[in-house]
Structures are given as C-alpha cells and as structure tokens.
Amino acid sequence: MTKRPSLIGGLSLPGSENREPATPADPAPNAADALPAPDVWSAKPAGRRARPDVVHTSVYLPKEVHRRLREIAFTRDVKVHDVIMEGIDAALQKHGHPSVTSLKPKGET
C-alpha cells in the first residue's frame, strides 16, 4: 500500500517560490523516531514535587455557578479552589466528619 499524498504538498504560499518542492521520493520519517522516549512522558514538570497524599479530581459546574465562585474569590482575594474547599469542609462537618484541616497529613498547610 502506498502513502497518501499530502494535502498541503501542492500549495504555493507567498515566499515559497525559492524553496524546492518536496519530492515523493524523500523517505518519510519513521513515526517512532518522532515521538519522545516514554520516560519523557512520565517525567514531572520541573519544580513540582510528588504528592501521593493528594487526589486530583474535576468538577463540572454550570457557567453561572463558576462565574459566581470567581466573583466570591475575587472579592475575598483568594482562589476559587479555596472557596470550593470551604464548601467541602462545610459538607464534611454537616455529615459529622472532621474538618478538612484535621484530615490533612501533618506538615501540610
């Protein structure tokens, strides 16, 4: 089976008059060569520390709820995360559980 021709290979763009057109005889790079090594994918961004005691989760909010949370956070000069954590703390205490601060591991603020 032959490789499909490129859709943009035949385009003539401004400033491309001086360039040589790509020929189909040029060997296509191996797709595996273009990908970074798997250990690069698993590397943490510089400056981040491992946090095995923290779980990342997503919350889907109606736009108006998100807007109001942002407004509250802005007015109080805190992050939306802080406002959400206050709500989680209130829900935990309402159902008879300890507060978020008492459930955090020692040494974490």
N, C-alpha and C positions, 0 to 999 in steps of 0.2 A: 504494500500500500504506500502511495507516495504522499508527501507532506502537502497540505493545502497551501495555496499561495496566500501571501499576506494581503490583507485588505488595504493596508496603507502603503504597500510597496510601490504602487504606481502613482502615488500622489506627487505633484510638483508643488513644493512650498516655496515661498519667497526666500531667496538666499540659498536655495538648494541647487542652483544651476551649476555651481562649481564642484559639487560633490559627485562622486561616481555612484551610479545606482548599484544597489546590492544585487548580486547575481544569484540565481538559484543554486549554482554550483558551490557557493560558500557553504561549508559544513555548519549545520545548526549546532549551537552549543548544547551539551548534554544537560538535561533539566536537573539532574542530580548535582552537577557541578555548580549550578547557580544557587542552590539552597545552602544556607549556613549549616554548619555541623549541628547535630541535635543538642549537644551540650550548650550551645549558644542560646538555644530557645529556653532552656531551663534556668539559665543564669538570672539572678535577681538584678534589678537596676542598681546602679552604684548608689550608695548612701542608704539603701533600705536594709533593715535588719529582719531576720526571720521572726515571725510572730505566731508560734504554734498554738498559743492560747486565744487567738482571735479568729473568728469565723467571718468571712466576707459574705454578705447577702445583698440582694437587691429588693427594693420596694417600689411597686408601681403605684403612682399617685395620680389622681385627676389633676389636670393642669392648674385649676383654681386652688386646690389644696397646696400644691407645690409653690404657687405664687405667694400664698398667704404665709407659708412657712418661711419663705425667703424674706418676706416683709418683716415678720417677727424677729428673725435672726438679724436682719439689718438694723432694726430699731434697737435691739439689745446689744449690738456689736459682738455677735457670736456667729458660729457656723450653723448651717441647717442641721448638721449632724448632732450638734449639742441640743437643739430643740427636740429632735427626734428621740435622743437618748433620755431627755426629761420625760417624754411621753411613755417610753418603755419602762422607765423607773416607776412612774405612776401606775402603770398597768400591773407591774410585778407586785407592788405594795398593795394594790386593790385586791389582788387574789391571794394575799397572805404570804408572799415570798419576800426574801430580804431585798434591800435596795441594790442597785447596780454597783455602787461603790463598794459595798460589802462583799459582792460576788467576784470582784476583780481580784486577780492574783496579787500577792503582796509585792510592793515595789513599783506598781503601775499606778499612775495618777489618773 
